[in-house]
Amino acid sequence: MNQEIQTQVTQASQQLQALMYETKKVIIGQDRLMRNLVIALLARGHIILEWVPWLAKTLAISTLAQTIGVDFARVQFTPDLLPSDLIGTQIWDQKTANFVTKTGPIFAHLVLADEINRAPAKVQSALLEAMAERQVTIGDESYQLDPPFVVMATQNPVEQEGTYSLPEAQLDRFLLKTVISYPTEDEEVEIMKRFGGDVMQEQISQIVPHQDILAIQSLVDQIHVSDSIYDYVKNIIVATRNPKEKWFERLASYIQYGASPRASLALITASKVMALIHGRTFVIPEDIQEIVEDVLQHRLILSFDATADGVSVQEIIAEIVQGISVV
């Protein structure tokens, strides 16, 4: 049985490596972004991306949709957006004298919620139902969303005009948060050389069929996690809640609220996908260390002291991980 799972994991790893290689035809750099998009997809989670516009976030997500052959929809979140613009609405049909349901873009497999922190609360509520329950409610009817279903949201830094901080409870629904960086100087030159005009999405081929993605999602559940890994994750999470208990006295005044139990589940699930990507049937500490920042950085609420001292959430996570050893 173990050999059978190893064979399946090896095959899945090869498919995923080929998928990410295919995206490099149009996505230059941003390897971490593409990796995290794949992790969110296979972990049945959602991902939020942050940085300024024009860094190929939309292109990255639409490219992923092409490589797995699923539907993609983009919704531009604005202050005047209505829930019906996202989930759909009921329309009166004069011919049948009945209401008919017109579904919205949320019914795609991969949904890009662009500039999510510009939308009003009612839209956020409708999106939260889709993310948490994999369903939407239109009128008196509930409609299930077809798997795989992933919301990939982009968020502008709150310092920009017209943006609002998302509620902590909604941020916690995202499996990962990835802060996108500018391309390097070499990547900038390569972008100019390769794409002097419009990027042709037709260059991208379907690499992993839709049904294979669902099978790989089920395979992730069979990745083994040892008790020592569970303890390792537990110690990291507890250190964010009670730094003094784990001998991080310096951080006690910097963390206002630590990570929730959902963070523990997210870290285990994401590390399972990481192990599978590397072709392993079991999780090792390096899997945790490789993904922990993306899992935790939107779940820690820092105090005023951290802001005043210029201490970032990334620095806090790095210090905790460095100070926690595997039993």
ROMI-239765 format. One line per 8 residues: number of its first residue (from 1); their letters; for each residue z, y, x negated of C-alpha. Coordinates in steps of 0.02 Angstrom, whole numbers, m for minus. Example, Ala and Ser with C-alpha at 12.3 -4.5 7.8 and 13.67 -1.06 7.14 Angstrom:
2
1 = as = 390,m225,m615 ~ 357,m53,m684;
//
This chain:
327
1 = mnqeiqtq = 0,0,0 ~ 45,121,m141 ~ m119,84,m228 ~ m213,118,m67 ~ m128,287,m48 ~ m163,328,m231 ~ m348,291,m203 ~ m352,403,m50;
9 = vtqasqql = m260,542,m142 ~ m379,531,m290 ~ m529,542,m176 ~ m454,688,m79 ~ m412,779,m242 ~ m592,762,m300 ~ m655,830,m134 ~ m539,979,m144;
17 = qalmyetk = m586,1016,m324 ~ m770,1012,m273 ~ m732,1126,m125 ~ m646,1257,m233 ~ m786,1245,m362 ~ m913,1279,m224 ~ m822,1439,m173 ~ m845,1506,m350;
25 = kviigqdr = m1029,1533,m308 ~ m978,1691,m214 ~ m794,1717,m258 ~ m770,1775,m437 ~ m592,1760,m497 ~ m457,1752,m362 ~ m421,1569,m403 ~ m243,1585,m339;
33 = lmrnlvia = m305,1657,m175 ~ m427,1514,m146 ~ m296,1385,m195 ~ m171,1458,m73 ~ m298,1463,67 ~ m328,1277,41 ~ m140,1244,37 ~ m114,1336,201;
41 = llarghii = m257,1239,280 ~ m193,1068,227 ~ m10,1108,263 ~ m54,1163,441 ~ 19,1332,400 ~ m33,1514,398 ~ m54,1636,256 ~ m36,1823,239;
49 = lewvpwla = m128,1919,103 ~ m79,2090,40 ~ m161,2224,m63 ~ m287,2363,m39 ~ m452,2332,54 ~ m617,2285,m30 ~ m552,2139,m132 ~ m661,2004,m50;
57 = ktlaistl = m524,1941,65 ~ m643,1923,213 ~ m775,1844,102 ~ m650,1718,34 ~ m596,1660,206 ~ m771,1651,279 ~ m829,1555,125 ~ m690,1427,150;
65 = aqtigvdf = m746,1404,331 ~ m922,1366,271 ~ m865,1237,144 ~ m775,1136,278 ~ m896,1169,422 ~ m779,1252,547 ~ m785,1407,656 ~ m729,1573,583;
73 = arvqftpd = m681,1731,677 ~ m625,1901,616 ~ m518,2020,718 ~ m492,2198,659 ~ m316,2247,710 ~ m303,2428,767 ~ m171,2527,861 ~ m272,2517,1023;
81 = llpsdlig = m303,2328,1015 ~ m253,2233,1172 ~ m191,2053,1184 ~ m346,2010,1287 ~ m455,2067,1141 ~ m374,1929,1040 ~ m342,1783,1157 ~ m465,1818,1299;
89 = tqiwdqkt = m445,1859,1483 ~ m487,1806,1659 ~ m642,1881,1739 ~ m688,1881,1923 ~ m848,1784,1957 ~ m932,1849,2113 ~ m1045,1697,2129 ~ m902,1572,2138;
97 = anfvtktg = m773,1693,2208 ~ m651,1633,2075 ~ m576,1693,1913 ~ m654,1617,1758 ~ m577,1619,1585 ~ m668,1703,1442 ~ m588,1648,1280 ~ m561,1766,1133;
105 = pifahlvl = m585,1749,945 ~ m417,1662,924 ~ m503,1501,978 ~ m592,1485,811 ~ m527,1364,680 ~ m501,1495,544 ~ m449,1665,611 ~ m441,1819,501;
113 = adeinrap = m318,1945,570 ~ m372,2095,469 ~ m243,2231,438 ~ m117,2143,548 ~ 16,2276,522 ~ m86,2408,616 ~ m74,2320,785 ~ 51,2351,927;
121 = akvqsall = 193,2235,974 ~ 107,2149,1122 ~ m36,2094,1012 ~ 86,2030,883 ~ 174,1930,1020 ~ 11,1848,1076 ~ m31,1805,896 ~ 142,1734,866;
129 = eamaerqv = 123,1612,1011 ~ m41,1549,938 ~ 35,1530,764 ~ 194,1444,821 ~ 136,1338,967 ~ m49,1312,927 ~ m85,1372,1104 ~ m118,1532,1200;
137 = tigdesyq = m76,1583,1377 ~ m207,1670,1484 ~ m147,1708,1659 ~ m49,1557,1718 ~ m140,1432,1608 ~ m101,1374,1431 ~ m244,1323,1316 ~ m225,1215,1162;
145 = ldppfvvm = m309,1271,1000 ~ m417,1141,912 ~ m360,1085,738 ~ m372,1135,603 ~ m307,1305,658 ~ m254,1431,526 ~ m217,1616,543 ~ m256,1708,383;
153 = atqnpveq = m189,1884,400 ~ m215,2032,286 ~ m83,2165,270 ~ m100,2334,190 ~ 48,2397,89 ~ 169,2487,205 ~ 154,2644,100 ~ m22,2670,169;
161 = egtyslpe = m47,2784,317 ~ m46,2705,490 ~ 41,2543,440 ~ 202,2467,505 ~ 320,2338,434 ~ 303,2169,519 ~ 463,2096,595 ~ 552,1976,479;
169 = aqldrfll = 541,1837,610 ~ 352,1852,614 ~ 335,1856,425 ~ 438,1696,418 ~ 302,1610,520 ~ 181,1625,375 ~ 187,1478,256 ~ 129,1583,108;
177 = ktvisypt = 108,1763,57 ~ m14,1804,m81 ~ m25,1973,m165 ~ m205,1994,m220 ~ m240,2080,m384 ~ m390,2177,m444 ~ m521,2077,m541 ~ m510,2077,m730;
185 = edeeveim = m634,2180,m831 ~ m741,2027,m868 ~ m739,1977,m685 ~ m789,2154,m636 ~ m943,2143,m747 ~ m986,1971,m678 ~ m973,2038,m499 ~ m1096,2177,m539;
193 = krfggdvm = m1217,2059,m625 ~ m1215,1925,m492 ~ m1212,2031,m336 ~ m1315,2186,m356 ~ m1360,2176,m172 ~ m1289,2088,m20 ~ m1198,1924,m45 ~ m1296,1783,36;
201 = qeqisqiv = m1175,1665,121 ~ m1317,1536,137 ~ m1283,1489,m44 ~ m1127,1395,12 ~ m1140,1212,62 ~ m1021,1109,168 ~ m920,1005,45 ~ m782,926,148;
209 = phqdilai = m822,879,329 ~ m709,940,468 ~ m641,765,505 ~ m600,737,321 ~ m490,892,323 ~ m391,819,467 ~ m375,655,372 ~ m314,745,216;
217 = qslvdqih = m186,839,321 ~ m115,670,375 ~ m121,609,196 ~ m11,755,141 ~ 128,683,251 ~ 129,525,143 ~ 160,616,m22 ~ 329,558,m89;
225 = vsdsiydy = 473,679,m118 ~ 622,613,m215 ~ 803,658,m181 ~ 809,758,m343 ~ 666,867,m282 ~ 755,896,m116 ~ 911,948,m212 ~ 807,1061,m324;
233 = vkniivat = 733,1151,m174 ~ 902,1161,m89 ~ 980,1243,m243 ~ 840,1372,m253 ~ 857,1418,m68 ~ 1047,1426,m72 ~ 1038,1538,m226 ~ 941,1666,m123;
241 = rnpkekwf = 1076,1665,10 ~ 1232,1656,m99 ~ 1184,1708,m276 ~ 1364,1707,m337 ~ 1387,1526,m282 ~ 1244,1477,m399 ~ 1302,1591,m541 ~ 1178,1731,m511;
249 = erlasyiq = 1307,1871,m498 ~ 1181,2003,m553 ~ 1071,1967,m403 ~ 1208,1974,m271 ~ 1188,2161,m242 ~ 998,2150,m238 ~ 973,2022,m99 ~ 1016,2079,77;
257 = ygaspras = 953,1924,166 ~ 904,1759,86 ~ 776,1629,136 ~ 789,1536,302 ~ 781,1346,327 ~ 598,1370,368 ~ 576,1420,186 ~ 644,1251,129;
265 = lalitask = 521,1160,241 ~ 378,1271,184 ~ 418,1243,1 ~ 422,1054,21 ~ 261,1049,122 ~ 167,1166,5 ~ 225,1066,m147 ~ 159,906,m65;
273 = vmalihgr = m12,987,m50 ~ 1,1046,m230 ~ 35,868,m286 ~ m113,804,m187 ~ m228,935,m263 ~ m176,872,m434 ~ m210,692,m381 ~ m29,634,m374;
281 = tfvipedi = 61,537,m237 ~ 229,617,m277 ~ 299,792,m303 ~ 363,850,m473 ~ 464,1006,m514 ~ 309,1094,m582 ~ 233,1086,m406 ~ 384,1182,m340;
289 = qeivedvl = 378,1308,m481 ~ 192,1338,m457 ~ 204,1385,m273 ~ 383,1450,m251 ~ 340,1634,m270 ~ 208,1627,m134 ~ 328,1537,m17 ~ 479,1651,m43;
297 = qhrlilsf = 418,1826,m80 ~ 397,1876,103 ~ 559,1791,156 ~ 683,1884,46 ~ 746,2051,110 ~ 801,2160,m35 ~ 940,2289,m30 ~ 930,2473,m70;
305 = datadgvs = 1006,2436,m240 ~ 854,2330,m285 ~ 737,2471,m235 ~ 840,2599,m329 ~ 843,2493,m486 ~ 658,2450,m474 ~ 690,2263,m458 ~ 549,2170,m371;
313 = vqeiiaei = 561,2015,m264 ~ 450,1925,m390 ~ 575,1960,m530 ~ 718,1893,m424 ~ 626,1733,m381 ~ 577,1707,m563 ~ 758,1729,m622 ~ 822,1605,m492;
321 = vqgisvv = 692,1473,m533 ~ 723,1493,m719 ~ 909,1471,m695 ~ 903,1319,m580 ~ 883,1151,m666 ~ 822,988,m593 ~ 961,859,m577;
//
